Amino acid sequence: MATITELANAIDGYVENRTMSRDILIDQIKRATRQVRRKENNLHQDLVCEQRRRYDIEAERDLATT
């Protein structure tokens, strides 16, 4: 994610050069949203793995009792 300094610099530059600063902000927003999507995807994968692990443990327990 963008650092606070990068964001502050982009905001300061926005007053001086609207086109360049706008592009910087757009890139930072796109980068941040990609990271959010990646993080959400990783969390979803972790959840699926945990559910699968618990299901496997329960299945092993069921097999052991039969």
PDB file as gemmi writes it, atoms N, CA and C in Angstrom:
CRYST1    1.000    1.000    1.000  90.00  90.00  90.00 P 1                      
ATOM      1  N   MET A   1       0.835  -1.181   0.000  1.00  0.00           N  
ATOM      2  CA  MET A   1       0.000   0.000   0.000  1.00  0.00           C  
ATOM      3  C   MET A   1       0.880   1.243   0.000  1.00  0.00           C  
ATOM      4  N   ALA A   2       0.302   2.309  -0.431  1.00  0.00           N  
ATOM      5  CA  ALA A   2       1.033   3.565  -0.466  1.00  0.00           C  
ATOM      6  C   ALA A   2       1.324   4.028   0.957  1.00  0.00           C  
ATOM      7  N   THR A   3       2.502   4.606   1.126  1.00  0.00           N  
ATOM      8  CA  THR A   3       2.844   5.123   2.445  1.00  0.00           C  
ATOM      9  C   THR A   3       2.186   6.487   2.634  1.00  0.00           C  
ATOM     10  N   ILE A   4       2.148   6.911   3.872  1.00  0.00           N  
ATOM     11  CA  ILE A   4       1.570   8.222   4.188  1.00  0.00           C  
ATOM     12  C   ILE A   4       2.357   9.320   3.476  1.00  0.00           C  
ATOM     13  N   THR A   5       3.679   9.165   3.424  1.00  0.00           N  
ATOM     14  CA  THR A   5       4.518  10.159   2.751  1.00  0.00           C  
ATOM     15  C   THR A   5       4.190  10.242   1.270  1.00  0.00           C  
ATOM     16  N   GLU A   6       4.021   9.079   0.626  1.00  0.00           N  
ATOM     17  CA  GLU A   6       3.674   9.073  -0.797  1.00  0.00           C  
ATOM     18  C   GLU A   6       2.344   9.777  -1.034  1.00  0.00           C  
ATOM     19  N   LEU A   7       1.383   9.487  -0.181  1.00  0.00           N  
ATOM     20  CA  LEU A   7       0.075  10.130  -0.329  1.00  0.00           C  
ATOM     21  C   LEU A   7       0.164  11.634  -0.097  1.00  0.00           C  
ATOM     22  N   ALA A   8       0.920  12.043   0.932  1.00  0.00           N  
ATOM     23  CA  ALA A   8       1.076  13.473   1.220  1.00  0.00           C  
ATOM     24  C   ALA A   8       1.768  14.180   0.058  1.00  0.00           C  
ATOM     25  N   ASN A   9       2.815  13.554  -0.474  1.00  0.00           N  
ATOM     26  CA  ASN A   9       3.522  14.147  -1.612  1.00  0.00           C  
ATOM     27  C   ASN A   9       2.610  14.258  -2.832  1.00  0.00           C  
ATOM     28  N   ALA A  10       1.805  13.246  -3.058  1.00  0.00           N  
ATOM     29  CA  ALA A  10       0.878  13.277  -4.192  1.00  0.00           C  
ATOM     30  C   ALA A  10      -0.144  14.388  -4.023  1.00  0.00           C  
ATOM     31  N   ILE A  11      -0.633  14.556  -2.806  1.00  0.00           N  
ATOM     32  CA  ILE A  11      -1.623  15.608  -2.546  1.00  0.00           C  
ATOM     33  C   ILE A  11      -0.984  16.985  -2.712  1.00  0.00           C  
ATOM     34  N   ASP A  12       0.242  17.161  -2.187  1.00  0.00           N  
ATOM     35  CA  ASP A  12       0.937  18.444  -2.347  1.00  0.00           C  
ATOM     36  C   ASP A  12       1.162  18.767  -3.821  1.00  0.00           C  
ATOM     37  N   GLY A  13       1.593  17.783  -4.574  1.00  0.00           N  
ATOM     38  CA  GLY A  13       1.863  17.999  -5.990  1.00  0.00           C  
ATOM     39  C   GLY A  13       0.613  18.227  -6.801  1.00  0.00           C  
ATOM     40  N   TYR A  14      -0.512  17.781  -6.301  1.00  0.00           N  
ATOM     41  CA  TYR A  14      -1.775  17.916  -7.031  1.00  0.00           C  
ATOM     42  C   TYR A  14      -2.089  19.382  -7.313  1.00  0.00           C  
ATOM     43  N   VAL A  15      -1.753  20.258  -6.372  1.00  0.00           N  
ATOM     44  CA  VAL A  15      -2.028  21.686  -6.542  1.00  0.00           C  
ATOM     45  C   VAL A  15      -1.158  22.261  -7.658  1.00  0.00           C  
ATOM     46  N   GLU A  16       0.089  21.783  -7.743  1.00  0.00           N  
ATOM     47  CA  GLU A  16       1.026  22.332  -8.718  1.00  0.00           C  
ATOM     48  C   GLU A  16       0.815  21.754 -10.117  1.00  0.00           C  
ATOM     49  N   ASN A  17       0.617  20.454 -10.204  1.00  0.00           N  
ATOM     50  CA  ASN A  17       0.504  19.809 -11.510  1.00  0.00           C  
ATOM     51  C   ASN A  17      -0.651  18.824 -11.467  1.00  0.00           C  
ATOM     52  N   ARG A  18      -1.805  19.281 -11.842  1.00  0.00           N  
ATOM     53  CA  ARG A  18      -3.019  18.473 -11.702  1.00  0.00           C  
ATOM     54  C   ARG A  18      -2.962  17.183 -12.509  1.00  0.00           C  
ATOM     55  N   THR A  19      -2.450  17.219 -13.720  1.00  0.00           N  
ATOM     56  CA  THR A  19      -2.448  16.024 -14.564  1.00  0.00           C  
ATOM     57  C   THR A  19      -1.548  14.946 -13.983  1.00  0.00           C  
ATOM     58  N   MET A  20      -0.307  15.312 -13.639  1.00  0.00           N  
ATOM     59  CA  MET A  20       0.640  14.331 -13.116  1.00  0.00           C  
ATOM     60  C   MET A  20       0.181  13.804 -11.759  1.00  0.00           C  
ATOM     61  N   SER A  21      -0.257  14.691 -10.895  1.00  0.00           N  
ATOM     62  CA  SER A  21      -0.689  14.274  -9.562  1.00  0.00           C  
ATOM     63  C   SER A  21      -1.921  13.390  -9.641  1.00  0.00           C  
ATOM     64  N   ARG A  22      -2.798  13.702 -10.572  1.00  0.00           N  
ATOM     65  CA  ARG A  22      -3.991  12.870 -10.743  1.00  0.00           C  
ATOM     66  C   ARG A  22      -3.591  11.456 -11.149  1.00  0.00           C  
ATOM     67  N   ASP A  23      -2.630  11.350 -12.070  1.00  0.00           N  
ATOM     68  CA  ASP A  23      -2.153  10.029 -12.493  1.00  0.00           C  
ATOM     69  C   ASP A  23      -1.523   9.274 -11.327  1.00  0.00           C  
ATOM     70  N   ILE A  24      -0.764   9.986 -10.498  1.00  0.00           N  
ATOM     71  CA  ILE A  24      -0.141   9.356  -9.328  1.00  0.00           C  
ATOM     72  C   ILE A  24      -1.217   8.826  -8.389  1.00  0.00           C  
ATOM     73  N   LEU A  25      -2.222   9.651  -8.109  1.00  0.00           N  
ATOM     74  CA  LEU A  25      -3.302   9.222  -7.217  1.00  0.00           C  
ATOM     75  C   LEU A  25      -4.071   8.043  -7.803  1.00  0.00           C  
ATOM     76  N   ILE A  26      -4.331   8.088  -9.103  1.00  0.00           N  
ATOM     77  CA  ILE A  26      -5.035   6.978  -9.749  1.00  0.00           C  
ATOM     78  C   ILE A  26      -4.229   5.695  -9.607  1.00  0.00           C  
ATOM     79  N   ASP A  27      -2.917   5.777  -9.854  1.00  0.00           N  
ATOM     80  CA  ASP A  27      -2.061   4.589  -9.719  1.00  0.00           C  
ATOM     81  C   ASP A  27      -2.060   4.066  -8.287  1.00  0.00           C  
ATOM     82  N   GLN A  28      -2.002   4.979  -7.319  1.00  0.00           N  
ATOM     83  CA  GLN A  28      -1.999   4.551  -5.922  1.00  0.00           C  
ATOM     84  C   GLN A  28      -3.321   3.897  -5.544  1.00  0.00           C  
ATOM     85  N   ILE A  29      -4.416   4.440  -6.027  1.00  0.00           N  
ATOM     86  CA  ILE A  29      -5.724   3.850  -5.734  1.00  0.00           C  
ATOM     87  C   ILE A  29      -5.833   2.474  -6.366  1.00  0.00           C  
ATOM     88  N   LYS A  30      -5.386   2.355  -7.614  1.00  0.00           N  
ATOM     89  CA  LYS A  30      -5.426   1.049  -8.283  1.00  0.00           C  
ATOM     90  C   LYS A  30      -4.556   0.036  -7.545  1.00  0.00           C  
ATOM     91  N   ARG A  31      -3.368   0.457  -7.124  1.00  0.00           N  
ATOM     92  CA  ARG A  31      -2.470  -0.437  -6.395  1.00  0.00           C  
ATOM     93  C   ARG A  31      -3.101  -0.880  -5.077  1.00  0.00           C  
ATOM     94  N   ALA A  32      -3.716   0.068  -4.382  1.00  0.00           N  
ATOM     95  CA  ALA A  32      -4.352  -0.258  -3.101  1.00  0.00           C  
ATOM     96  C   ALA A  32      -5.524  -1.217  -3.289  1.00  0.00           C  
ATOM     97  N   THR A  33      -6.330  -1.002  -4.328  1.00  0.00           N  
ATOM     98  CA  THR A  33      -7.469  -1.899  -4.539  1.00  0.00           C  
ATOM     99  C   THR A  33      -7.004  -3.283  -4.959  1.00  0.00           C  
ATOM    100  N   ARG A  34      -5.918  -3.365  -5.730  1.00  0.00           N  
ATOM    101  CA  ARG A  34      -5.354  -4.686  -6.072  1.00  0.00           C  
ATOM    102  C   ARG A  34      -4.904  -5.414  -4.815  1.00  0.00           C  
ATOM    103  N   GLN A  35      -4.263  -4.684  -3.913  1.00  0.00           N  
ATOM    104  CA  GLN A  35      -3.798  -5.300  -2.674  1.00  0.00           C  
ATOM    105  C   GLN A  35      -4.967  -5.759  -1.817  1.00  0.00           C  
ATOM    106  N   VAL A  36      -6.035  -4.974  -1.781  1.00  0.00           N  
ATOM    107  CA  VAL A  36      -7.224  -5.372  -1.016  1.00  0.00           C  
ATOM    108  C   VAL A  36      -7.816  -6.644  -1.603  1.00  0.00           C  
ATOM    109  N   ARG A  37      -7.925  -6.690  -2.935  1.00  0.00           N  
ATOM    110  CA  ARG A  37      -8.458  -7.898  -3.585  1.00  0.00           C  
ATOM    111  C   ARG A  37      -7.576  -9.109  -3.315  1.00  0.00           C  
ATOM    112  N   ARG A  38      -6.255  -8.911  -3.398  1.00  0.00           N  
ATOM    113  CA  ARG A  38      -5.314 -10.007  -3.145  1.00  0.00           C  
ATOM    114  C   ARG A  38      -5.450 -10.506  -1.704  1.00  0.00           C  
ATOM    115  N   LYS A  39      -5.551  -9.572  -0.770  1.00  0.00           N  
ATOM    116  CA  LYS A  39      -5.697  -9.926   0.644  1.00  0.00           C  
ATOM    117  C   LYS A  39      -6.998 -10.694   0.870  1.00  0.00           C  
ATOM    118  N   GLU A  40      -8.087 -10.229   0.247  1.00  0.00           N  
ATOM    119  CA  GLU A  40      -9.364 -10.919   0.397  1.00  0.00           C  
ATOM    120  C   GLU A  40      -9.289 -12.325  -0.183  1.00  0.00           C  
ATOM    121  N   ASN A  41      -8.643 -12.465  -1.326  1.00  0.00           N  
ATOM    122  CA  ASN A  41      -8.488 -13.772  -1.949  1.00  0.00           C  
ATOM    123  C   ASN A  41      -7.674 -14.704  -1.050  1.00  0.00           C  
ATOM    124  N   ASN A  42      -6.595 -14.195  -0.472  1.00  0.00           N  
ATOM    125  CA  ASN A  42      -5.774 -15.005   0.433  1.00  0.00           C  
ATOM    126  C   ASN A  42      -6.562 -15.428   1.670  1.00  0.00           C  
ATOM    127  N   LEU A  43      -7.348 -14.508   2.220  1.00  0.00           N  
ATOM    128  CA  LEU A  43      -8.162 -14.848   3.387  1.00  0.00           C  
ATOM    129  C   LEU A  43      -9.198 -15.906   3.040  1.00  0.00           C  
ATOM    130  N   HIS A  44      -9.781 -15.799   1.849  1.00  0.00           N  
ATOM    131  CA  HIS A  44     -10.761 -16.795   1.410  1.00  0.00           C  
ATOM    132  C   HIS A  44     -10.092 -18.160   1.257  1.00  0.00           C  
ATOM    133  N   GLN A  45      -8.906 -18.183   0.661  1.00  0.00           N  
ATOM    134  CA  GLN A  45      -8.179 -19.448   0.510  1.00  0.00           C  
ATOM    135  C   GLN A  45      -7.839 -20.046   1.872  1.00  0.00           C  
ATOM    136  N   ASP A  46      -7.429 -19.203   2.816  1.00  0.00           N  
ATOM    137  CA  ASP A  46      -7.141 -19.680   4.171  1.00  0.00           C  
ATOM    138  C   ASP A  46      -8.383 -20.283   4.808  1.00  0.00           C  
ATOM    139  N   LEU A  47      -9.531 -19.640   4.615  1.00  0.00           N  
ATOM    140  CA  LEU A  47     -10.783 -20.141   5.169  1.00  0.00           C  
ATOM    141  C   LEU A  47     -11.134 -21.497   4.571  1.00  0.00           C  
ATOM    142  N   VAL A  48     -10.999 -21.633   3.255  1.00  0.00           N  
ATOM    143  CA  VAL A  48     -11.296 -22.903   2.589  1.00  0.00           C  
ATOM    144  C   VAL A  48     -10.369 -24.001   3.107  1.00  0.00           C  
ATOM    145  N   CYS A  49      -9.094 -23.695   3.254  1.00  0.00           N  
ATOM    146  CA  CYS A  49      -8.134 -24.686   3.770  1.00  0.00           C  
ATOM    147  C   CYS A  49      -8.491 -25.099   5.193  1.00  0.00           C  
ATOM    148  N   GLU A  50      -8.871 -24.139   6.013  1.00  0.00           N  
ATOM    149  CA  GLU A  50      -9.243 -24.449   7.399  1.00  0.00           C  
ATOM    150  C   GLU A  50     -10.506 -25.305   7.439  1.00  0.00           C  
ATOM    151  N   GLN A  51     -11.478 -24.982   6.603  1.00  0.00           N  
ATOM    152  CA  GLN A  51     -12.700 -25.789   6.552  1.00  0.00           C  
ATOM    153  C   GLN A  51     -12.391 -27.207   6.090  1.00  0.00           C  
ATOM    154  N   ARG A  52     -11.521 -27.329   5.086  1.00  0.00           N  
ATOM    155  CA  ARG A  52     -11.132 -28.650   4.583  1.00  0.00           C  
ATOM    156  C   ARG A  52     -10.395 -29.445   5.670  1.00  0.00           C  
ATOM    157  N   ARG A  53      -9.512 -28.762   6.393  1.00  0.00           N  
ATOM    158  CA  ARG A  53      -8.759 -29.418   7.464  1.00  0.00           C  
ATOM    159  C   ARG A  53      -9.702 -29.939   8.546  1.00  0.00           C  
ATOM    160  N   ARG A  54     -10.662 -29.102   8.934  1.00  0.00           N  
ATOM    161  CA  ARG A  54     -11.629 -29.526   9.963  1.00  0.00           C  
ATOM    162  C   ARG A  54     -12.497 -30.676   9.469  1.00  0.00           C  
ATOM    163  N   TYR A  55     -12.895 -30.636   8.207  1.00  0.00           N  
ATOM    164  CA  TYR A  55     -13.694 -31.715   7.625  1.00  0.00           C  
ATOM    165  C   TYR A  55     -12.896 -33.019   7.639  1.00  0.00           C  
ATOM    166  N   ASP A  56     -11.612 -32.940   7.265  1.00  0.00           N  
ATOM    167  CA  ASP A  56     -10.759 -34.133   7.253  1.00  0.00           C  
ATOM    168  C   ASP A  56     -10.589 -34.711   8.655  1.00  0.00           C  
ATOM    169  N   ILE A  57     -10.412 -33.854   9.639  1.00  0.00           N  
ATOM    170  CA  ILE A  57     -10.273 -34.318  11.025  1.00  0.00           C  
ATOM    171  C   ILE A  57     -11.552 -35.009  11.474  1.00  0.00           C  
ATOM    172  N   GLU A  58     -12.692 -34.404  11.149  1.00  0.00           N  
ATOM    173  CA  GLU A  58     -13.975 -35.003  11.524  1.00  0.00           C  
ATOM    174  C   GLU A  58     -14.169 -36.345  10.819  1.00  0.00           C  
ATOM    175  N   ALA A  59     -13.785 -36.433   9.553  1.00  0.00           N  
ATOM    176  CA  ALA A  59     -13.921 -37.687   8.806  1.00  0.00           C  
ATOM    177  C   ALA A  59     -13.029 -38.772   9.408  1.00  0.00           C  
ATOM    178  N   GLU A  60     -11.814 -38.412   9.789  1.00  0.00           N  
ATOM    179  CA  GLU A  60     -10.911 -39.381  10.424  1.00  0.00           C  
ATOM    180  C   GLU A  60     -11.486 -39.855  11.752  1.00  0.00           C  
ATOM    181  N   ARG A  61     -12.052 -38.932  12.511  1.00  0.00           N  
ATOM    182  CA  ARG A  61     -12.667 -39.280  13.787  1.00  0.00           C  
ATOM    183  C   ARG A  61     -13.836 -40.251  13.576  1.00  0.00           C  
ATOM    184  N   ASP A  62     -14.646 -39.972  12.554  1.00  0.00           N  
ATOM    185  CA  ASP A  62     -15.778 -40.851  12.247  1.00  0.00           C  
ATOM    186  C   ASP A  62     -15.304 -42.243  11.844  1.00  0.00           C  
ATOM    187  N   LEU A  63     -14.240 -42.309  11.052  1.00  0.00           N  
ATOM    188  CA  LEU A  63     -13.707 -43.610  10.634  1.00  0.00           C  
ATOM    189  C   LEU A  63     -13.143 -44.386  11.826  1.00  0.00           C  
ATOM    190  N   ALA A  64     -12.540 -43.672  12.746  1.00  0.00           N  
ATOM    191  CA  ALA A  64     -11.941 -44.325  13.909  1.00  0.00           C  
ATOM    192  C   ALA A  64     -13.011 -44.902  14.838  1.00  0.00           C  
ATOM    193  N   THR A  65     -14.179 -44.292  14.872  1.00  0.00           N  
ATOM    194  CA  THR A  65     -15.233 -44.765  15.777  1.00  0.00           C  
ATOM    195  C   THR A  65     -16.078 -45.871  15.159  1.00  0.00           C  
ATOM    196  N   THR A  66     -15.944 -46.104  13.855  1.00  0.00           N  
ATOM    197  CA  THR A  66     -16.754 -47.154  13.217  1.00  0.00           C  
ATOM    198  C   THR A  66     -16.013 -48.447  13.079  1.00  0.00           C  
TER     199      THR A  66                                                      
END                                                                             
